[in-house]
Amino acid sequence: MPGPGLWRQVELLGGTTGRADAAHFVRDKFGHAGLTAQPAELVAPPRVVECPLQLEARVADLRADATGEFLVAEVQVLRVHAAESITVPGTDYVEPAAWSPLVYNFRHYFGLGPELGHSSRSRTPRTA
């Protein structure tokens, strides 16, 4: 899962495909975007070193959207990798104040703003 600092790389990849019979074919998508591949532990596709939060998952269901224009993938997450820099010390929880995902909002890229509140259902330990 990329952070806001990777929006340019994500945009570079957006117009490419790994299918040799399709337009905008790029064999080495990692090299094209200046990213580094890292072997996954449970799935074939590699992880991205530059992403501090990485999910290994397998497709549980694949279907067309209501218009038939896109595919919707439902996945089962098998393993989560989180850099120490974004976890609560001494736990396996992601520190929400330390991690900001890249958000694609109406064809524009954003990161998160400041925390607005804390849900009573959250199990993440409070650090401050």
N, C-alpha and C positions, 0 to 999 in steps of 0.2 A: 504494500500500500504506500504510494508515494506521498511525500510531504510537499508543502507549497513550493519549496525550492526546486522541485523537479518538473514544474509545469512546462518548461520549454522542451524537455525530453519527451514528455507525454504528448505534447502537440506534434513534435517531429514524428512520433510513431503513429499518430492518429490517421495519417493518410497512407500508411503502408500495410502490406499483407505478407504473410509467409508462404502464400500459395503461388507457385511458379506460373500458373496459368491465368493469374489475375493481374489487373493493372496495378502499378506502383509496387511491384514485387521488390522486396529487400531481403536477401538471404541472411545477412547478419544484422538483425534488428538491434542487438545490444551495441555493436560497433557503430551503427548508424546514429544511435542516440547518445553515444558516449557513456554507456552504462556497463557494469561489470556483472557477468553471470556467476552464480554460485550454485553448486549442486544442491538439489533438494534431497530430503531424507526419505520421503515416502511416495513422491510422485515424480514423473519424468520431466516435466518442465522445470527449468532452473529458476532459482530465486534471484532477486536483484539486490546486490550488495548495498547500493546507495539508499535503499528503503529500510528505515529502522524498524518497521513493522511488516512482517511477511507472513502470509497464510498459505499453507499447503492444503489443497482441497481437491475433491473429486466431484464430478458432475453427478448429481442425484436425479435431475430432470432437465430436459432441454425441450423447449417448445417455442413456436412462433408467437409474437405479440399479437394483439387484436387486429393490427393492420396487415400482418404478414410481412412487414418490412424488416423486422429485427428478430433475433433469437433471444429468448430469456433463459438464462441458465440459473438453476437452483443448485447450489453446491453444499457439500458437507465438508466442513473444515476438519482436517485430520491433525494438523499440527500448527502451532503459532510460534513464531520467532520474534522476539522483541529485544531490541538493543537495551543494554543496561541504562543508557542515558534517558530512556523513556519509561522506566519501570519504577515502582515504589520500592525503595531500598529494602532488601530482606524479604520481598514477596515476589509473586509472579503476576502481579497486577500492573496494568499500564497506568501511568500517572497522567490523568487527563490534561493537567496544566503543562506537561512536558511534550505531549504528542499532539500535533496538528495535522490532520489528513488534508490532502489536496481535494478540494471540492469543485466539481464541474457544474456550474449553475447557469443555465440558459446560455451555453456556449461561451462562458467566461470562467476563468480560474480564480479560486479564492482559497485562503486558509481560514482557520477559525478565529473568531474574536475572543475577547475575555470571557471567562466563565460567568454565566448569569445566575446559576443556582446549582444545588446539589440534590439529586433525587433521594428520597428516603429508602428507595429500593436498591441503591448502589451498595456494593460490598467493597468498593475501593477504599482503603484506609485513607483518612484525611492526613495530609502532611503539614498543613498550616492552619 
